[in-house]
Amino acid sequence: MKAVKKPTARDFILFVLLIFISLLFLYPILFALQSAFKSNGEILKNPIALPTTFYVQNFKDLFEQSDFFTAIVHSVCLTVVSELLIILIVPMAAYAIDRRPGRFTGLLYTFFLAGMMVPFHLYMFPLFKEMKFFHIFGTMAGPVVSYIAGSVSFGTLLYCSFLKTVPLEIEEAAKIDGCTPFMTFWRVTFPLLGPCTGSMVILNGLGIWNDYLMPYLVLPSGKAKTITVEIASFVGQYTARWDIVFAGTIISIVPALIIFIMFQKYFVKGITAGGAKG
Amino acid sequence: MKMKHKRKVDTVALAFVAPALLLYVLFVILPTVSSFYYSLTSWDGISPIIHFIGLANYREIFTSARFGNALINTVILTVFISVFENALALILALAVDNVHWGKNVFRSVLYLPVLISGIVSGFIWKIMYNYNFGAINSFLKNVGLGNYTQDWLGNTKITLIMIGVVLVWKGAGYYMIIYLAGLQSVSTDVIEAAQIDGAGPAQRFRHITLPLISGTFTINFTLSLINGLKVFDQISVMTDGGPGFTSETIVYLLYKVGFNEGRQGFGTAVGVVLLFIIIVLNTLQQKFLRSREVQI
């Protein structure tokens, strides 16, 4: 417990300074928000003025003039399906690595973590060729399998460091009661990994939700792809209709914002665990 | 018999890791390893016939002016991002850690830009930077600093820095969280002891806090360097590598030669060089961290 101390003049200065910095940090987001509710003419005439009326034509135009609805469905599907499969696959692997130490699992840990160094840009060309070979290029399955494969490195790091804090006794008791290792993991250990799973889903899911290059290059052209890809293509296409792009921007930010507000502590935990080990 | 027993494979472990291992090998390791092979070819990305050309791609990389330009741009952008991101993140962490009211609110607000996608952040800033209709020039005119208005992304002297500003804004909150965790791990006992011994706030920071969070600093700096090397989305939406080649980085060059110019063999070779740079940075970090540990 910290002793309660009386606020000093320094506290006031720091507080005011932080408010000022926070407003500066928030400004670009507020700028996008206010522009989404202004007509194009208003944006061009006075970009920093607040909207005068509650103007929603931009959002109507966005859905009428483009297939933005499909893009939203794609973004949601890619994120949800990938995360479900990641949670089915990655914690199990980390569990075996942490709980069954041996030469095989020791090597595997290093092997998995080495992937954190490999940039996606290096292997994307051969990856796409491989996807064509498996006939998953141009389908949702392409990005999904790559997202899962790409999450193994960070996921192993995160789960292994968390597993060290989960006591072994309960697992041993389950084993004595005749539980198979598979059941022990899913029934006993996995529920205890909740906070770690929270961090994993949120940080990794945000990456997928915001990803651009993979869906842009892998999903079939001529149709809407994902929210991020649609926004990028609007920037090129509707050079004169910033209002529409801003409306799309808000639709992209709001879900991330809601998830962040609801699950803030998982963000902090995941980032610090990832940072602690580099 | 005993020998056999020793070599027994842990089948349970194998079963648990099998799905992850399979996907990881198929969709990360295999394409990575085969990219070393493709980097030795003149593959265009489409035709089934692939010609082996030895080290010609690498020779071209190290002699072409375009790669040299991309390398310099990457160094400028990456160093700018890492230095300012870390300086800002550390200052913010110290401020948030010491603020009397609303610590959690400030932490959340400063983290918000991290949530935004690279494309969206690039778009928002591109419009703010716009010469005729942008918020920044409009603001400068309103406060009587009209002389300072300029084409922020079009002025080739500052294009890279302007892109860097977006990345610093977007990334500082992330590193701030890691610094905050580092600061919170510094025991208050040590600080109080120093206080009793008569050390002022500046001295306490310089001689106690700073050495104790040097590990965090090394990790953050390396992380931000590696992330800086991989910047792509903002460049794509803000400048497309331009004007001319002024904002073409290694990653952007890799993408452009691969997809727009149909030279995926060459692009992959550029990727291999990038991987080499990342491995060197990581090794340096490990060495540095270890030498620090010995000191403490």
Interface residues (C-beta under 8 A of the other chain):
Chain A: K2 P7 D11 L14 F15 L17 L18 I21 S22 F25 L26 P28 I29 F31 A32 S35 I43 L44 N46 P47 I48 L88 I89 V90 M92 A93 Y95 A96 I97 R100 G102 F104 T105 L108 F112 G115 M117 V118 P119 F120 H121 L122 Y123 M124 F125 P126 L127 F128 K129 E130 V145 S146 I148 A149 G150 V152 S153 T156 P181 F182 F185 L206 W209 N210 D211 Y212 L213 L217 T228 I231 A232 V235 W242 V245 T249 S252 I253 A256 L257 F260 I261 Q264 F267 V268 I271 T272 G275 A276 G278
Chain B: V9 D10 V12 A13 L14 A15 F16 V17 P19 A20 L21 L23 Y24 L26 F27 V28 I29 L30 P31 T32 S34 S35 Y38 W43 G45 L92 A95 V96 N98 V99 H100 W101 G102 F106 S108 V109 L110 Y111 L112 P113 L115 I116 S117 G118 I119 V120 S121 F123 I124 W125 K126 I127 M128 N132 F133 G134 A135 S138 F139 N142 W169 G173 Y174 I177 I178 A181 T188 T216 I219 N220 T222 L223 I226 L229 K230 F232 D233 S236 V237 V251 L254 Y255 G258 F259 Q264 G267 T268 G271 V272 L274 L275 I278 I279 N282 Q285
